[in-house]
Amino acid sequence: MTTSLTPKLVSETLQEYGALTRTALKDYLPSREPHRYLYDLLGDYPQRGGKMMRPSLCIATARAFGARVEDALQTAVAIELLHNALLIHDDIEDGSEERRGRPTLHVLHGIPLALNAGDTLTLMSLRPLIENIKTIGPRLAGRILEETECMARESAEGQAMELGWRQENTTELDDTDYFKMVLKKTCWLATIYPSRVGALIGTRDSIDLEPFIRFGFFLGTAFQIQDDVLNLMADHRYGKELNGDLWEGKRTLMLIRLLRESTPDERHQVAAMLQLLREERTAVQVSWMRELMDKYGCLDYARQIAHGLAGAALHEYSLLFARLPDSRDKQFIEGLVVWVFEQT
């Protein structure tokens, strides 16, 4: 990694590109009726902040390959709109109670209004992609729409896998199952799609986009595992419910290892607890599962996997970006690989 790269550079770039995205995003959130039942809700999650990794990765990749910020900004806005829409839906599907340090949208306003707001944000994410036609031309805008459709399908498949495992209380899973689910549910929207469309914009569709799947998978999976680990040791800075994944019964890498390494009796008890609805689980049961994870070194195991994936991401980064002129954006993309372990 370049010696000039510091956590400060990554933080500053996230703030800069995040601010640009948030400012541009406001143009796509109408101020009209019905305020109370729809439009006030649309701006709630975006106004709460967030890491802004996805739009920043899009802009930085485009710039690293020679584009202007303006060429990628509308695509970055679309990414952020869709991301927040899916967060609303995820929170409803997971029964989550907290998002970015505040009650989730459906807790504040009820499921019907929150669901409608999520649907509306999803539809509104198409507007900046359509307006790309005026900025980067119809051919390139069309290619980005094709990439968007692919990403949306992959994301929906990954979400369906995770929800299906919980609904059927599937316990016979291995690490490969987790990686496949995270590739679809997390990586396509978080890292693969932003880097692919950024490169597409920067090169005017003159680069092979397939290697970005490998880079995005390694980076995105390391990010997701670290996020899963933080969920089990969250403090006030994390912005999500402590042990929320256990309350929700999510099949994280740590839970899969626990089911694999525990005794038959322990495994039976864990499976019985996972069978319960979230509201039926008790704090004692959740604490017991969390302690059992420590007994079998589940968090350390997950961290080791995440660090290995980060090393693979750096290798793929070098293949994709090494020949480009050195730039702040290149350093930022490289620095994200380390930043995933520093996020709180």
Contacts in CASP RR format, 6 or more apart in sequence:
PFRMAT RR
TARGET T0000
AUTHOR 0000-0000-0000
METHOD contacts of the structure
MODEL  1
MTTSLTPKLVSETLQEYGALTRTALKDYLPSREPHRYLYDLLGDYPQRGG
KMMRPSLCIATARAFGARVEDALQTAVAIELLHNALLIHDDIEDGSEERR
GRPTLHVLHGIPLALNAGDTLTLMSLRPLIENIKTIGPRLAGRILEETEC
MARESAEGQAMELGWRQENTTELDDTDYFKMVLKKTCWLATIYPSRVGAL
IGTRDSIDLEPFIRFGFFLGTAFQIQDDVLNLMADHRYGKELNGDLWEGK
RTLMLIRLLRESTPDERHQVAAMLQLLREERTAVQVSWMRELMDKYGCLD
YARQIAHGLAGAALHEYSLLFARLPDSRDKQFIEGLVVWVFEQT
1 314 0 8 1.000
1 334 0 8 1.000
1 335 0 8 1.000
1 338 0 8 1.000
2 326 0 8 1.000
2 331 0 8 1.000
2 334 0 8 1.000
4 331 0 8 1.000
5 331 0 8 1.000
5 334 0 8 1.000
5 335 0 8 1.000
7 338 0 8 1.000
7 339 0 8 1.000
7 342 0 8 1.000
9 328 0 8 1.000
9 331 0 8 1.000
9 332 0 8 1.000
9 335 0 8 1.000
10 332 0 8 1.000
10 335 0 8 1.000
10 336 0 8 1.000
10 338 0 8 1.000
10 339 0 8 1.000
13 56 0 8 1.000
13 60 0 8 1.000
13 328 0 8 1.000
13 329 0 8 1.000
13 332 0 8 1.000
14 51 0 8 1.000
14 52 0 8 1.000
14 53 0 8 1.000
14 56 0 8 1.000
15 52 0 8 1.000
17 52 0 8 1.000
17 55 0 8 1.000
17 56 0 8 1.000
17 59 0 8 1.000
17 60 0 8 1.000
17 69 0 8 1.000
17 76 0 8 1.000
18 52 0 8 1.000
18 55 0 8 1.000
18 56 0 8 1.000
20 59 0 8 1.000
20 69 0 8 1.000
20 73 0 8 1.000
20 76 0 8 1.000
21 52 0 8 1.000
21 55 0 8 1.000
21 56 0 8 1.000
21 59 0 8 1.000
21 73 0 8 1.000
21 76 0 8 1.000
21 77 0 8 1.000
21 80 0 8 1.000
22 46 0 8 1.000
22 49 0 8 1.000
22 52 0 8 1.000
22 80 0 8 1.000
24 73 0 8 1.000
24 74 0 8 1.000
24 76 0 8 1.000
24 77 0 8 1.000
24 128 0 8 1.000
25 46 0 8 1.000
25 77 0 8 1.000
25 80 0 8 1.000
25 81 0 8 1.000
28 77 0 8 1.000
28 81 0 8 1.000
28 124 0 8 1.000
28 127 0 8 1.000
28 128 0 8 1.000
29 39 0 8 1.000
29 42 0 8 1.000
29 43 0 8 1.000
29 46 0 8 1.000
29 124 0 8 1.000
30 39 0 8 1.000
31 39 0 8 1.000
32 39 0 8 1.000
33 39 0 8 1.000
37 113 0 8 1.000
38 113 0 8 1.000
38 116 0 8 1.000
38 117 0 8 1.000
38 120 0 8 1.000
41 105 0 8 1.000
41 109 0 8 1.000
41 113 0 8 1.000
41 114 0 8 1.000
41 117 0 8 1.000
42 117 0 8 1.000
42 118 0 8 1.000
42 120 0 8 1.000
42 121 0 8 1.000
42 124 0 8 1.000
43 84 0 8 1.000
44 105 0 8 1.000
44 108 0 8 1.000
44 117 0 8 1.000
45 84 0 8 1.000
45 87 0 8 1.000
45 88 0 8 1.000
45 99 0 8 1.000
45 100 0 8 1.000
45 105 0 8 1.000
46 80 0 8 1.000
46 81 0 8 1.000
46 84 0 8 1.000
48 99 0 8 1.000
48 100 0 8 1.000
48 101 0 8 1.000
48 102 0 8 1.000
49 100 0 8 1.000
50 100 0 8 1.000
51 343 0 8 1.000
52 80 0 8 1.000
53 190 0 8 1.000
53 223 0 8 1.000
53 336 0 8 1.000
54 76 0 8 1.000
54 79 0 8 1.000
54 80 0 8 1.000
54 83 0 8 1.000
54 189 0 8 1.000
54 190 0 8 1.000
54 191 0 8 1.000
54 194 0 8 1.000
55 76 0 8 1.000
55 77 0 8 1.000
55 79 0 8 1.000
55 80 0 8 1.000
55 194 0 8 1.000
56 76 0 8 1.000
56 332 0 8 1.000
57 191 0 8 1.000
57 194 0 8 1.000
57 195 0 8 1.000
57 333 0 8 1.000
57 336 0 8 1.000
58 72 0 8 1.000
58 75 0 8 1.000
58 76 0 8 1.000
58 79 0 8 1.000
58 194 0 8 1.000
58 195 0 8 1.000
58 197 0 8 1.000
58 198 0 8 1.000
59 69 0 8 1.000
59 72 0 8 1.000
59 73 0 8 1.000
59 76 0 8 1.000
59 198 0 8 1.000
59 329 0 8 1.000
60 329 0 8 1.000
60 332 0 8 1.000
60 333 0 8 1.000
61 72 0 8 1.000
61 194 0 8 1.000
61 195 0 8 1.000
61 198 0 8 1.000
61 199 0 8 1.000
61 202 0 8 1.000
61 329 0 8 1.000
61 333 0 8 1.000
62 69 0 8 1.000
62 71 0 8 1.000
62 72 0 8 1.000
62 197 0 8 1.000
62 198 0 8 1.000
62 199 0 8 1.000
62 201 0 8 1.000
62 202 0 8 1.000
63 69 0 8 1.000
63 72 0 8 1.000
63 202 0 8 1.000
63 327 0 8 1.000
63 329 0 8 1.000
64 321 0 8 1.000
64 324 0 8 1.000
64 327 0 8 1.000
64 329 0 8 1.000
64 330 0 8 1.000
64 333 0 8 1.000
65 198 0 8 1.000
65 199 0 8 1.000
65 201 0 8 1.000
65 202 0 8 1.000
65 203 0 8 1.000
65 207 0 8 1.000
65 324 0 8 1.000
66 202 0 8 1.000
67 198 0 8 1.000
67 201 0 8 1.000
67 202 0 8 1.000
70 135 0 8 1.000
71 135 0 8 1.000
71 136 0 8 1.000
71 201 0 8 1.000
71 202 0 8 1.000
72 197 0 8 1.000
72 198 0 8 1.000
72 201 0 8 1.000
72 202 0 8 1.000
74 128 0 8 1.000
74 129 0 8 1.000
74 131 0 8 1.000
74 132 0 8 1.000
74 135 0 8 1.000
75 128 0 8 1.000
75 129 0 8 1.000
75 132 0 8 1.000
75 144 0 8 1.000
75 197 0 8 1.000
75 198 0 8 1.000
75 201 0 8 1.000
76 194 0 8 1.000
77 128 0 8 1.000
78 125 0 8 1.000
78 126 0 8 1.000
78 127 0 8 1.000
78 128 0 8 1.000
78 129 0 8 1.000
78 148 0 8 1.000
79 125 0 8 1.000
79 189 0 8 1.000
79 193 0 8 1.000
79 194 0 8 1.000
81 121 0 8 1.000
81 122 0 8 1.000
81 124 0 8 1.000
81 125 0 8 1.000
81 128 0 8 1.000
82 121 0 8 1.000
82 122 0 8 1.000
82 125 0 8 1.000
82 152 0 8 1.000
82 189 0 8 1.000
83 189 0 8 1.000
84 118 0 8 1.000
84 121 0 8 1.000
85 118 0 8 1.000
85 119 0 8 1.000
85 120 0 8 1.000
85 121 0 8 1.000
85 122 0 8 1.000
85 125 0 8 1.000
86 122 0 8 1.000
86 155 0 8 1.000
86 189 0 8 1.000
87 99 0 8 1.000
88 104 0 8 1.000
88 105 0 8 1.000
88 106 0 8 1.000
88 114 0 8 1.000
88 115 0 8 1.000
88 117 0 8 1.000
88 118 0 8 1.000
88 121 0 8 1.000
89 115 0 8 1.000
89 118 0 8 1.000
90 96 0 8 1.000
90 159 0 8 1.000
91 99 0 8 1.000
91 104 0 8 1.000
91 105 0 8 1.000
91 106 0 8 1.000
91 114 0 8 1.000
92 104 0 8 1.000
92 106 0 8 1.000
92 111 0 8 1.000
92 114 0 8 1.000
92 115 0 8 1.000
93 159 0 8 1.000
93 163 0 8 1.000
94 248 0 8 1.000
94 250 0 8 1.000
95 104 0 8 1.000
95 106 0 8 1.000
95 248 0 8 1.000
95 278 0 8 1.000
96 104 0 8 1.000
96 240 0 8 1.000
96 241 0 8 1.000
96 244 0 8 1.000
96 248 0 8 1.000
97 103 0 8 1.000
97 104 0 8 1.000
97 107 0 8 1.000
97 241 0 8 1.000
98 104 0 8 1.000
98 239 0 8 1.000
98 240 0 8 1.000
98 241 0 8 1.000
99 105 0 8 1.000
99 239 0 8 1.000
99 240 0 8 1.000
100 239 0 8 1.000
100 240 0 8 1.000
101 239 0 8 1.000
101 240 0 8 1.000
104 114 0 8 1.000
105 114 0 8 1.000
105 117 0 8 1.000
106 113 0 8 1.000
106 114 0 8 1.000
106 115 0 8 1.000
108 114 0 8 1.000
109 117 0 8 1.000
129 141 0 8 1.000
129 144 0 8 1.000
129 145 0 8 1.000
129 148 0 8 1.000
130 141 0 8 1.000
132 140 0 8 1.000
132 141 0 8 1.000
132 142 0 8 1.000
132 144 0 8 1.000
133 141 0 8 1.000
135 141 0 8 1.000
136 201 0 8 1.000
139 205 0 8 1.000
140 200 0 8 1.000
140 201 0 8 1.000
140 204 0 8 1.000
140 205 0 8 1.000
143 200 0 8 1.000
143 205 0 8 1.000
144 197 0 8 1.000
144 200 0 8 1.000
144 201 0 8 1.000
147 193 0 8 1.000
147 196 0 8 1.000
147 197 0 8 1.000
147 200 0 8 1.000
147 209 0 8 1.000
148 193 0 8 1.000
148 197 0 8 1.000
150 188 0 8 1.000
151 188 0 8 1.000
151 189 0 8 1.000
151 192 0 8 1.000
151 193 0 8 1.000
154 183 0 8 1.000
154 184 0 8 1.000
154 188 0 8 1.000
155 184 0 8 1.000
155 185 0 8 1.000
155 188 0 8 1.000
155 189 0 8 1.000
157 184 0 8 1.000
158 181 0 8 1.000
158 184 0 8 1.000
158 185 0 8 1.000
159 184 0 8 1.000
159 185 0 8 1.000
161 180 0 8 1.000
161 181 0 8 1.000
161 184 0 8 1.000
161 185 0 8 1.000
162 181 0 8 1.000
162 185 0 8 1.000
162 250 0 8 1.000
162 251 0 8 1.000
164 170 0 8 1.000
165 173 0 8 1.000
165 181 0 8 1.000
165 251 0 8 1.000
166 248 0 8 1.000
166 249 0 8 1.000
166 250 0 8 1.000
166 251 0 8 1.000
166 274 0 8 1.000
169 271 0 8 1.000
169 274 0 8 1.000
169 275 0 8 1.000
170 251 0 8 1.000
171 259 0 8 1.000
171 267 0 8 1.000
171 270 0 8 1.000
171 271 0 8 1.000
171 274 0 8 1.000
173 251 0 8 1.000
173 256 0 8 1.000
173 259 0 8 1.000
174 256 0 8 1.000
174 260 0 8 1.000
175 253 0 8 1.000
175 256 0 8 1.000
175 257 0 8 1.000
175 305 0 8 1.000
177 251 0 8 1.000
177 256 0 8 1.000
178 251 0 8 1.000
178 252 0 8 1.000
178 253 0 8 1.000
178 256 0 8 1.000
179 221 0 8 1.000
181 251 0 8 1.000
182 220 0 8 1.000
182 221 0 8 1.000
182 224 0 8 1.000
182 225 0 8 1.000
183 217 0 8 1.000
183 221 0 8 1.000
186 220 0 8 1.000
186 221 0 8 1.000
186 223 0 8 1.000
186 224 0 8 1.000
187 216 0 8 1.000
187 217 0 8 1.000
187 219 0 8 1.000
187 220 0 8 1.000
187 221 0 8 1.000
187 224 0 8 1.000
190 220 0 8 1.000
190 223 0 8 1.000
190 224 0 8 1.000
191 215 0 8 1.000
191 216 0 8 1.000
191 217 0 8 1.000
191 219 0 8 1.000
191 220 0 8 1.000
191 223 0 8 1.000
192 212 0 8 1.000
192 213 0 8 1.000
192 215 0 8 1.000
192 216 0 8 1.000
192 217 0 8 1.000
192 220 0 8 1.000
195 212 0 8 1.000
195 215 0 8 1.000
195 216 0 8 1.000
195 333 0 8 1.000
196 209 0 8 1.000
196 212 0 8 1.000
196 213 0 8 1.000
199 207 0 8 1.000
199 209 0 8 1.000
199 212 0 8 1.000
199 320 0 8 1.000
200 207 0 8 1.000
200 209 0 8 1.000
211 316 0 8 1.000
211 319 0 8 1.000
211 320 0 8 1.000
212 320 0 8 1.000
214 316 0 8 1.000
215 313 0 8 1.000
215 316 0 8 1.000
215 317 0 8 1.000
215 320 0 8 1.000
216 313 0 8 1.000
216 316 0 8 1.000
218 309 0 8 1.000
218 310 0 8 1.000
218 311 0 8 1.000
218 312 0 8 1.000
218 313 0 8 1.000
218 316 0 8 1.000
219 309 0 8 1.000
219 310 0 8 1.000
219 313 0 8 1.000
219 336 0 8 1.000
219 337 0 8 1.000
219 340 0 8 1.000
220 309 0 8 1.000
220 313 0 8 1.000
220 340 0 8 1.000
221 306 0 8 1.000
221 309 0 8 1.000
222 306 0 8 1.000
222 307 0 8 1.000
222 308 0 8 1.000
222 309 0 8 1.000
222 310 0 8 1.000
222 313 0 8 1.000
222 337 0 8 1.000
222 340 0 8 1.000
222 341 0 8 1.000
223 340 0 8 1.000
223 343 0 8 1.000
225 252 0 8 1.000
225 253 0 8 1.000
225 302 0 8 1.000
225 303 0 8 1.000
225 305 0 8 1.000
225 306 0 8 1.000
225 309 0 8 1.000
226 303 0 8 1.000
226 306 0 8 1.000
226 340 0 8 1.000
226 341 0 8 1.000
226 343 0 8 1.000
227 343 0 8 1.000
228 245 0 8 1.000
228 250 0 8 1.000
228 252 0 8 1.000
228 253 0 8 1.000
228 254 0 8 1.000
228 302 0 8 1.000
229 254 0 8 1.000
229 299 0 8 1.000
229 302 0 8 1.000
229 303 0 8 1.000
229 306 0 8 1.000
230 238 0 8 1.000
230 343 0 8 1.000
230 344 0 8 1.000
231 238 0 8 1.000
231 240 0 8 1.000
231 242 0 8 1.000
231 243 0 8 1.000
231 244 0 8 1.000
231 245 0 8 1.000
231 252 0 8 1.000
232 242 0 8 1.000
232 243 0 8 1.000
232 245 0 8 1.000
232 246 0 8 1.000
232 254 0 8 1.000
232 290 0 8 1.000
232 293 0 8 1.000
232 299 0 8 1.000
233 299 0 8 1.000
234 240 0 8 1.000
234 241 0 8 1.000
234 242 0 8 1.000
234 243 0 8 1.000
235 344 0 8 1.000
237 344 0 8 1.000
238 344 0 8 1.000
241 247 0 8 1.000
243 286 0 8 1.000
243 287 0 8 1.000
243 290 0 8 1.000
244 250 0 8 1.000
245 252 0 8 1.000
245 255 0 8 1.000
246 255 0 8 1.000
246 286 0 8 1.000
246 289 0 8 1.000
246 290 0 8 1.000
247 278 0 8 1.000
247 281 0 8 1.000
247 286 0 8 1.000
248 278 0 8 1.000
249 255 0 8 1.000
249 274 0 8 1.000
249 278 0 8 1.000
252 302 0 8 1.000
253 298 0 8 1.000
253 301 0 8 1.000
253 302 0 8 1.000
253 305 0 8 1.000
254 293 0 8 1.000
254 298 0 8 1.000
254 299 0 8 1.000
254 301 0 8 1.000
254 302 0 8 1.000
255 289 0 8 1.000
255 293 0 8 1.000
255 298 0 8 1.000
257 296 0 8 1.000
257 297 0 8 1.000
257 298 0 8 1.000
257 301 0 8 1.000
257 302 0 8 1.000
258 270 0 8 1.000
258 289 0 8 1.000
258 292 0 8 1.000
258 293 0 8 1.000
258 296 0 8 1.000
258 298 0 8 1.000
259 267 0 8 1.000
259 270 0 8 1.000
259 271 0 8 1.000
261 296 0 8 1.000
261 298 0 8 1.000
262 270 0 8 1.000
262 292 0 8 1.000
262 296 0 8 1.000
266 292 0 8 1.000
270 289 0 8 1.000
270 292 0 8 1.000
273 281 0 8 1.000
273 285 0 8 1.000
273 289 0 8 1.000
276 285 0 8 1.000
293 299 0 8 1.000
306 340 0 8 1.000
306 341 0 8 1.000
307 341 0 8 1.000
310 337 0 8 1.000
310 338 0 8 1.000
310 340 0 8 1.000
310 341 0 8 1.000
311 337 0 8 1.000
313 337 0 8 1.000
314 334 0 8 1.000
314 337 0 8 1.000
317 333 0 8 1.000
317 334 0 8 1.000
317 337 0 8 1.000
321 330 0 8 1.000
321 333 0 8 1.000
321 334 0 8 1.000
324 330 0 8 1.000
END
